[in-house]
């Protein structure tokens, strides 16, 4: 493998130091320094193997409120402690809508405590295992690594049917498929080396057939033409560059022999048995709220900015809300309802995990029984709404 490092003047960031990486593996998005969420979540899988293991109302909101009548059997469930995937931004738009519109309390909770995550926060797996949160949103990699080490956790659903990992290139010089990367320079963050190597292996590409350039998470080198491709999140860097006037082309790793879901809901096996009513109530509220985000991404963005002005600029949050909806309202969600992971997809994901050294079985990791019960009782929630626009 040929490996080099490059530098460049950073772009003028519209979100400044508040820029963040997104999903399944990452840290604070900044103009080159700092921790990206991809590095944080990927690193979390290793940490868990050690000591840490011991204001605008739209149609979507009206739909959510009309579907949130309090179940007769769900009363006084106490305060819900829910661990978010990252620092507050529209990635958690569903949770913010659920809290602000009373969806959690409509399901029987007396209140909700949304626990932020971030580069210095305790891993979500540890927070759930120690009972400080009933449910958390994490990465499949981190949770599966913890389960492999003996953690009593279960994945009970997923927000993203496709992981946001992508290869980004300039629109003027697009890389359309993995094979197009052969002979090219690809910027990859060192923390993503394992995923990068596994992805190339899955597509029968040798490291020696291209040049891997060690990079930070600032995509300036791509914008300046120093590299031909960039390891990115489809909900992050393409939006960041577009707001700077740099148009890009992307393809998802998940579409090329590397199937993996993202932003998984996790809880303990004990909670599934002994606090099932709470888990079920929480996931019902989540389904209703994220249906609203899909039909009304602008509401997701405006609610986020209203509650957390530090999240960033409205346009960036709007664009991210639209981008994440595309990987949420697809795949198994279209046939089985939001968050659902079918047996076939579970098997594919375990094969992907094995490429990175995590060997687990679908039954060890996944439990869709709560979603089965919710959709059996509320078939009106099963159909995924049409994608809204901003």
C-alpha positions as CSV (number, residue, x, y, z in Angstrom):
1,X,0.0,0.0,0.0
2,X,1.2,3.5,-0.8
3,X,0.3,5.9,2.1
4,X,1.0,9.6,2.3
5,X,-0.2,12.5,4.3
6,X,-1.5,15.8,2.9
7,X,-2.4,19.2,4.3
8,X,-4.3,22.2,3.1
9,X,-5.9,25.5,4.1
10,X,-9.2,24.7,5.8
11,X,-12.4,25.8,4.3
12,X,-14.4,28.7,5.8
13,X,-16.8,26.6,7.9
14,X,-20.4,27.9,8.0
15,X,-20.9,25.9,11.3
16,X,-17.5,26.6,12.7
17,X,-16.4,24.6,15.7
18,X,-19.9,23.1,16.0
19,X,-19.5,20.9,12.9
20,X,-19.7,17.3,13.7
21,X,-19.2,14.0,12.1
22,X,-22.3,11.8,11.9
23,X,-23.3,8.2,12.7
24,X,-22.0,4.9,13.1
25,X,-18.7,5.8,14.3
26,X,-17.7,9.6,15.0
27,X,-16.6,13.0,17.0
28,X,-16.8,16.8,17.0
29,X,-16.8,18.1,13.5
30,X,-14.4,20.9,13.2
31,X,-12.1,22.6,10.8
32,X,-9.5,19.9,10.9
33,X,-8.7,19.6,14.6
34,X,-10.8,18.0,17.3
35,X,-12.4,14.5,17.4
36,X,-14.7,13.4,14.7
37,X,-17.7,11.2,15.6
38,X,-16.5,8.4,13.3
39,X,-13.3,8.2,15.4
40,X,-15.2,8.3,18.6
41,X,-17.6,5.5,17.9
42,X,-15.0,3.3,16.2
43,X,-12.8,3.8,19.2
44,X,-15.7,3.0,21.5
45,X,-15.8,-0.5,20.2
46,X,-12.2,-1.0,21.5
47,X,-12.9,0.8,24.8
48,X,-15.9,-1.4,25.5
49,X,-13.7,-4.5,25.3
50,X,-11.7,-3.2,28.3
51,X,-12.4,-1.4,31.5
52,X,-15.3,0.7,30.3
53,X,-17.3,-2.5,29.7
54,X,-17.2,-3.5,33.6
55,X,-41.1,26.5,16.4
56,X,-43.0,25.8,13.2
57,X,-46.0,23.4,13.3
58,X,-46.5,21.5,10.1
59,X,-48.5,18.6,8.8
60,X,-46.0,16.1,10.2
61,X,-46.5,17.4,13.8
62,X,-50.2,17.2,13.4
63,X,-49.9,13.6,12.3
64,X,-47.7,12.8,15.2
65,X,-50.0,14.4,17.8
66,X,-53.1,12.7,16.3
67,X,-51.3,9.3,16.7
68,X,-50.1,9.8,20.2
69,X,-53.1,9.1,22.4
70,X,-52.0,7.7,25.7
71,X,-52.5,4.0,25.9
72,X,-54.9,2.9,28.7
73,X,-52.3,0.4,30.0
74,X,-49.4,2.8,30.0
75,X,-49.5,4.9,33.1
76,X,-46.9,6.2,35.5
77,X,-43.9,4.6,33.8
78,X,-41.6,7.0,35.6
79,X,-38.9,9.2,33.9
80,X,-37.4,7.8,30.7
81,X,-33.6,8.1,30.5
82,X,-32.6,8.0,26.9
83,X,-28.9,8.3,25.7
84,X,-28.5,10.2,22.5
85,X,-26.0,9.1,19.8
86,X,-24.0,12.4,19.9
87,X,-24.1,16.0,21.0
88,X,-27.5,17.6,20.2
89,X,-28.2,18.2,16.6
90,X,-30.8,17.1,14.0
91,X,-29.4,13.5,14.2
92,X,-31.6,13.4,17.3
93,X,-34.5,15.3,15.7
94,X,-37.0,12.6,16.5
95,X,-36.2,12.6,20.2
96,X,-36.5,16.4,20.3
97,X,-39.9,16.3,18.6
98,X,-41.0,13.5,20.9
99,X,-40.1,15.5,24.0
100,X,-41.4,18.8,22.8
101,X,-44.8,17.5,21.6
102,X,-45.4,15.2,24.7
103,X,-45.1,11.9,22.8
104,X,-43.1,10.3,25.6
105,X,-45.6,11.4,28.3
106,X,-48.5,10.3,26.0
107,X,-47.1,6.8,26.2
108,X,-47.1,6.9,30.0
109,X,-43.7,8.4,31.1
110,X,-43.8,11.2,33.6
111,X,-40.9,12.9,31.9
112,X,-37.8,12.3,29.8
113,X,-34.1,12.9,30.3
114,X,-32.3,13.0,27.0
115,X,-28.6,12.3,27.8
116,X,-26.1,13.8,25.3
117,X,-23.2,11.8,24.1
118,X,-19.9,13.2,22.6
119,X,-16.2,12.7,22.5
120,X,-15.7,12.8,26.3
121,X,-19.0,11.1,27.2
122,X,-19.3,7.6,28.7
123,X,-20.0,5.1,25.9
124,X,-23.7,4.4,25.4
125,X,-23.2,0.7,26.0
126,X,-21.8,1.4,29.5
127,X,-24.6,3.9,30.2
128,X,-27.2,1.3,29.4
129,X,-25.5,-1.6,31.2
130,X,-25.1,0.5,34.4
131,X,-28.8,1.4,34.4
132,X,-28.3,5.1,33.8
133,X,-30.4,4.9,30.6
134,X,-33.1,2.5,29.5
135,X,-32.4,2.9,25.8
136,X,-29.5,4.4,23.9
137,X,-28.6,5.0,20.2
138,X,-25.2,3.7,19.3
139,X,-23.2,2.1,16.5
140,X,-23.6,-1.6,15.6
141,X,-19.8,-1.9,15.7
142,X,-19.6,-0.8,19.3
143,X,-22.6,-2.7,20.5
144,X,-21.6,-5.9,18.8
145,X,-18.0,-5.7,20.2
146,X,-19.5,-5.3,23.7
147,X,-21.8,-8.3,23.1
148,X,-18.8,-10.4,21.9
149,X,-17.2,-9.6,25.3
150,X,-20.2,-10.8,27.2
151,X,-22.3,-7.7,27.6
152,X,-26.0,-8.4,28.1
153,X,-27.2,-6.0,25.4
154,X,-29.6,-6.3,22.5
155,X,-30.2,-4.3,19.3
156,X,-33.9,-3.7,19.2
157,X,-34.1,-1.5,16.0
158,X,-32.1,0.8,13.8
159,X,-32.7,4.4,12.7
160,X,-30.5,4.0,9.5
161,X,-31.1,1.1,7.2
162,X,-27.9,2.0,5.5
163,X,-24.8,3.2,7.3
164,X,-23.8,6.8,6.3
165,X,-20.2,5.7,5.4
166,X,-19.5,6.8,1.9
167,X,-16.8,7.6,-0.6
168,X,-17.0,11.2,-1.7
169,X,-15.4,12.7,-4.8
170,X,-15.8,16.0,-6.7
171,X,-18.8,16.1,-9.0
172,X,-16.5,17.2,-11.8
173,X,-14.4,14.0,-11.4
174,X,-16.8,11.5,-9.9
175,X,-15.9,8.1,-8.6
176,X,-19.0,6.1,-9.3
177,X,-18.1,2.7,-8.0
178,X,-15.3,1.1,-5.8
179,X,-13.5,0.0,-9.0
180,X,-13.2,3.6,-10.0
181,X,-10.9,4.1,-7.0
182,X,-8.2,1.9,-8.6
183,X,-5.1,4.0,-9.4
184,X,-6.5,7.0,-7.4
185,X,-5.6,8.8,-4.2
186,X,-8.2,8.3,-1.5
187,X,-8.2,10.3,1.8
188,X,-8.9,8.1,4.7
189,X,-8.8,9.0,8.5
190,X,-6.5,6.6,10.3
191,X,-9.2,5.6,12.8
192,X,-11.2,4.2,9.8
193,X,-8.3,2.0,8.6
194,X,-10.1,-1.2,9.6
195,X,-13.3,-0.4,7.8
196,X,-11.4,0.9,4.8
197,X,-9.4,-2.3,4.6
198,X,-12.5,-4.5,5.0
199,X,-14.3,-2.6,2.4
200,X,-11.5,-3.0,-0.2
201,X,-11.4,-6.7,0.7
202,X,-15.1,-7.0,0.2
203,X,-14.7,-5.5,-3.3
204,X,-11.6,-7.5,-4.3
205,X,-9.4,-4.4,-4.4
206,X,-5.8,-4.7,-3.2
207,X,-4.3,-1.9,-1.2
208,X,-1.5,-1.7,-3.7
209,X,-4.0,-0.8,-6.5
210,X,-4.6,2.7,-5.0
211,X,-2.9,5.2,-2.8
212,X,-4.4,5.7,0.7
213,X,-3.6,9.2,2.0
214,X,-3.8,9.7,5.8
215,X,-6.1,12.6,6.5
216,X,-8.0,14.3,9.3
217,X,-11.7,14.8,9.0
218,X,-11.5,18.2,7.3
219,X,-12.3,17.5,3.6
220,X,-10.4,20.5,2.3
221,X,-7.8,18.3,0.5
222,X,-10.5,16.9,-1.7
223,X,-11.9,20.4,-2.5
224,X,-8.4,21.5,-3.4
225,X,-7.8,18.4,-5.7
226,X,-5.0,16.9,-3.5
227,X,-6.9,13.6,-3.4
228,X,-9.4,12.0,-5.8
229,X,-11.7,10.5,-3.1
230,X,-12.6,10.9,0.5
231,X,-13.9,8.5,3.2
232,X,-16.9,10.4,4.6
233,X,-20.4,10.3,6.0
234,X,-23.1,11.0,3.4
235,X,-24.9,13.1,6.0
236,X,-21.9,15.2,6.8
237,X,-19.0,16.2,4.5
238,X,-21.0,16.5,1.2
239,X,-23.3,18.9,2.9
240,X,-20.4,20.8,4.4
241,X,-18.7,21.2,1.1
242,X,-22.0,22.1,-0.8
243,X,-22.6,25.0,1.6
244,X,-19.1,26.2,0.6
245,X,-20.0,25.9,-3.1
246,X,-18.1,22.7,-3.7
247,X,-20.3,20.1,-5.4
248,X,-19.6,16.4,-4.8
249,X,-20.6,12.9,-5.8
250,X,-20.9,10.0,-3.3
251,X,-21.6,6.3,-3.1
252,X,-22.4,4.4,0.0
253,X,-20.2,1.6,1.2
254,X,-23.5,-0.2,2.1
255,X,-24.4,-0.3,-1.6
256,X,-21.2,-2.1,-2.5
257,X,-20.7,-5.4,-0.6
258,X,-20.5,-3.8,2.8
259,X,-24.0,-3.8,4.2
260,X,-24.3,-2.3,7.6
261,X,-27.0,-0.5,9.5
262,X,-26.4,2.6,11.6
263,X,-27.6,4.3,14.8
264,X,-29.0,1.3,16.5
265,X,-31.4,1.3,19.4
266,X,-30.0,-0.7,22.3
267,X,-31.2,-1.9,25.7
268,X,-30.4,-4.7,28.1
269,X,-31.8,-8.2,27.8
270,X,-33.0,-7.8,31.4
271,X,-35.0,-4.7,30.4
272,X,-36.6,-6.5,27.6
273,X,-37.9,-9.0,30.1
274,X,-38.5,-7.0,33.2
275,X,-39.1,-3.4,31.9
276,X,-40.8,-4.4,28.6
277,X,-43.7,-2.0,29.0
278,X,-41.2,0.9,29.3
279,X,-39.2,-0.3,26.3
280,X,-42.3,-0.7,24.2
281,X,-43.7,2.7,25.2
282,X,-40.4,4.4,24.3
283,X,-40.1,2.7,20.9
284,X,-43.7,3.6,20.1
285,X,-43.0,7.3,20.8
286,X,-39.8,7.0,18.7
287,X,-41.7,5.5,15.7
288,X,-44.3,8.3,15.8
289,X,-41.7,11.0,16.2
290,X,-39.4,9.8,13.4
291,X,-42.4,9.4,11.1
292,X,-42.8,13.1,11.6
293,X,-39.2,13.8,10.8
294,X,-39.5,11.9,7.6
295,X,-42.6,13.7,6.4
296,X,-41.4,17.1,7.8
297,X,-37.6,17.4,7.9
298,X,-37.9,21.2,8.3
299,X,-39.7,20.7,11.6
300,X,-37.0,18.4,12.7
301,X,-34.4,21.1,11.9
302,X,-36.3,24.0,13.4
303,X,-37.1,22.1,16.6
304,X,-33.4,21.2,17.0
305,X,-32.3,24.8,16.5
306,X,-35.0,26.1,18.8
307,X,-34.0,23.7,21.6
308,X,-30.3,23.8,20.9
309,X,-29.1,27.0,19.2
310,X,-25.5,25.7,19.4
311,X,-26.4,22.8,17.0
312,X,-25.5,24.9,14.0
313,X,-27.1,26.9,11.2
314,X,-30.6,26.1,10.1
315,X,-29.7,25.3,6.5
316,X,-27.1,22.7,7.5
317,X,-29.5,21.0,9.9
318,X,-32.2,21.0,7.2
319,X,-29.9,19.4,4.7
320,X,-28.8,16.8,7.1
321,X,-32.4,16.0,8.0
322,X,-33.2,15.3,4.4
323,X,-30.0,13.3,3.9
324,X,-30.6,11.0,6.9
325,X,-34.3,10.4,5.9
326,X,-33.0,8.9,2.6
327,X,-31.1,6.2,4.5
328,X,-33.9,5.8,7.1
329,X,-36.9,5.4,4.8
330,X,-35.5,2.5,2.7
331,X,-34.8,-1.2,2.9
332,X,-36.5,-3.2,5.6
333,X,-38.3,-0.1,6.8
334,X,-40.5,0.0,3.7
335,X,-41.7,-3.6,4.2
336,X,-41.7,-4.0,7.9
337,X,-41.9,-0.5,9.4
338,X,-39.3,2.0,10.7
339,X,-36.4,0.7,12.6
340,X,-37.0,-3.0,11.6
341,X,-34.1,-5.3,10.8
342,X,-35.1,-8.5,9.1
343,X,-33.4,-11.8,9.6
344,X,-31.7,-11.6,6.2
345,X,-30.3,-8.1,7.0
346,X,-29.2,-9.3,10.4
347,X,-27.2,-12.1,8.8
348,X,-25.6,-9.7,6.3
349,X,-24.6,-7.3,9.0
350,X,-23.0,-10.0,11.1
351,X,-20.9,-11.0,8.0
352,X,-19.8,-7.4,7.7
353,X,-18.9,-7.2,11.4
354,X,-16.8,-10.4,10.9
355,X,-14.7,-8.6,8.2
356,X,-13.5,-6.3,11.0
357,X,-12.9,-9.1,13.5
358,X,-16.2,-9.0,15.5
359,X,-17.7,-12.5,15.4
360,X,-21.3,-12.6,16.6
361,X,-24.5,-14.3,15.5
362,X,-27.8,-12.6,14.7
363,X,-29.6,-14.1,17.7
364,X,-26.8,-12.9,20.0
365,X,-27.2,-9.3,18.8
366,X,-30.7,-8.6,17.6
367,X,-34.2,-8.8,19.1
368,X,-37.1,-7.4,17.0
369,X,-39.9,-8.7,19.2
370,X,-40.8,-5.3,20.6
371,X,-41.2,-3.9,17.2
372,X,-43.3,-6.9,16.2
373,X,-45.6,-6.3,19.1
374,X,-45.9,-2.6,18.4
375,X,-46.7,-3.0,14.7
376,X,-49.2,-5.8,15.4
377,X,-51.0,-3.5,17.8
378,X,-50.6,-0.4,15.7
379,X,-50.6,-1.3,12.0
380,X,-51.3,2.3,11.2
381,X,-47.7,3.1,12.2
382,X,-46.1,0.5,9.9
383,X,-46.3,2.4,6.6
384,X,-43.4,4.8,6.0
385,X,-44.6,8.3,5.2
386,X,-43.6,10.0,1.9
387,X,-40.4,11.9,2.1
388,X,-40.9,15.6,3.0
389,X,-38.9,18.5,1.6
390,X,-37.5,21.7,3.1
